[in-house]
């Protein structure tokens, strides 16, 4: 029997995203085990959530102008039950919408009669064993909820406040001690000032007395090692009644305790006549004002510190001494430790084992009483006549000792008391031993890490105590879901994502799949609504693949008799390489998915199924069989369809635990002859499918080659419909034969119309190169790709990324942003910066390959276009005359931008300057350059002979905006000939930078920095920078 008990959600409203994830994980496990043939039980139910529900009902009453005291206990509890009826139903309905395949007829509620009896039975057993007692201790008191809460239910928030430095005058009038405090109102209850015994500053004060301001009392100065000398002045006030550390210190030193704050959060008479009855904040202001009048406030500092708040109403917690019911946990802890140490209960991820054991070793007594009305009222009565305490599972009529009237304890039990019994009470304990023996212990508990102590540990202790047996074998601690900015998901913070809204927009299957695939074991994951497109897109892919099959099934015998087991696969004789590959591949994936689910690696299972469906099945197999499906051979089509249906059936089964709705629907459409629903169909594993390891290896080799060709096509901007040649250079004769034999793979999946393969293959000119292991692939692209357009597209994209990156870097360089923004926000910006830097690097690497193909392939008419727009007519005319003279002398000008409006008589000059893709012409130009002796260079801010500089110039990169990639490509070719390069810079050189360059990513660079790209080239000896003129600069590279 495979049993799972649902962590009962509170009846306080709607499910949050954590519930959606946790219940999806449980449902995956249940559906998987059900399909494996296990008899399963998923026990559903809800929790009464004492303090949380009472808060909700009180808020509803407040809207009516009422309090619970206006109604009285009985009527208030009736309102709580009405709340449960409304919202308990809503919770269950949400779980059903989520697809939870629970045994709904067994639904339980923690205050059902059967579960209430379990609570009373457990309480009596603990009490009779002497483990429950009454005692006064310091507790965490919520003045809003008017109840104590456990340490584990206190949430700490960083709050901005102040640190007040107050002078306490020495009793002998010789001076004063300055004490720092965040709570000046509690000084009214001080009974000592404490310093560290080894603090030299205060050693002489130990044992003396100070006058406590505003009270007229004198208190001693004591020494205690718990004092932190680095806090404030090193002298601290001691208020035993209102601070847990001070309370312990008072016990060590025999100090009395003065209560100055009551359970309503108001000052008591002990605080003094001027303060009694004030609220805490009001009293704080008055105390500070009164101290200031007396000149006793030395200074006030801004101070940020962690403040404990109620986990339900978020009111600040007051540490108060209170008479409460406690439970001694020491008799329970040893067995609960041993069962984990022996590995009988395993935590997943394993690191939580140490967290659990460390907490158990330091287990403290449990404050089990709550001063609430909604919840399990303690089954404890006190006799008014003789004081006898009676504990029974049923309500006693009279005192068994004296026959007097009995009065039941007002307190209810901590909600977690009943929750700790959940695996026992829902499965039959204490009354149905036969059912309990069949269903208990359960197999696995899936829950959140933050309730290991509150719930998991207590269930283990309860199970071991009452049954001598663990309540579950595995504890799966699921991921924590955070908002996009890294904060916890919360409606009050505006960071929550409602599962109902996601379901309505994207669908339940998309919600479930996205949650599972994005969350690994025990990790935190940031989630926002747009991320659910992952699941929706995949659901659409599954639907469209099934629709494709259905369309091709029309008229086929398979339409009504689809294969239901792997035993019905076509005979090997009729299978092609791709058929055998997909059969073997999917069988192996089935085994890996099975292993992942058995080990509770849910996101791994989702990834495996996703990759198998989207990439192996759709992107590869369905594409490969299209020629057979659309061909004229009915037998070949039938085999392809049969194998495709087998693959679809298996994939639907693998996906069903994660995406139950779409898979169930498609299963019935494609397999109308199936005898049962998909959810109860047999699971298929690796051993159910034949394996063809050799064929898998063959296709994997082909896939690497095809992926390389696809990458070249994508990177080089090859139009989707364009056909290409492929040359495969390899010394592996088997691979060469395989490539030739399976040319259809390349035709269907990479647009290859002609293949040449072998060791003698030579790289053609203008071919892109790809490498797959020890194989080189050449794809000739001349005439297929417009390299200039491709580079321009790349540069535009690079400019956009660089611009965005510049904005992010500017933000990160801002000290104010780093100091004021939340850590998660800063981290998010840093991650964004790193992603864009990586994107730039990848685009840069791509551009280098395009450059090699492009060095002369500049767009016709765009070779020598200058930015004439900022020049007057006379200057433009002079410049063009200079250009014409330079060209006649054999000097090659390059500027890649074509500017409209150049005078007609110069149009042919621009076209003739470079005959792109003409190797002979380039050689001729380089030869001409070598004949040049000198070239008078001028700044382009104005044509003036005064700034003439004689330079040996063979290549001039002139006026305009130069893209460094164009520059690098052409300069390298000229430098290879041992010739000079002169770069005249005016305006800017466009920076599409490399992440490893010295210039800052996203900034513009000068010509000298640009030349740094060429310095390592063997044709460059030195680099010389001359003083720039206005808006210009000059950099020269001299040959070695």
Order of alpha helices (4+ residues) and beta strands (2+ residues): beta-beta-alpha-beta-beta-alpha-alpha-alpha-beta-alpha-beta-beta-beta-beta-beta-beta-beta-beta-alpha-alpha-beta-beta-alpha-beta-alpha-beta-beta-beta-beta-beta-beta-alpha-alpha-alpha-beta-alpha-beta-beta-alpha-alpha-beta-alpha-alpha-alpha-alpha-alpha-alpha-alpha-beta-alpha-alpha-beta-beta-beta-alpha-alpha-alpha-alpha-beta-alpha-alpha-beta-beta-beta-beta-alpha-beta-beta-alpha-beta-beta
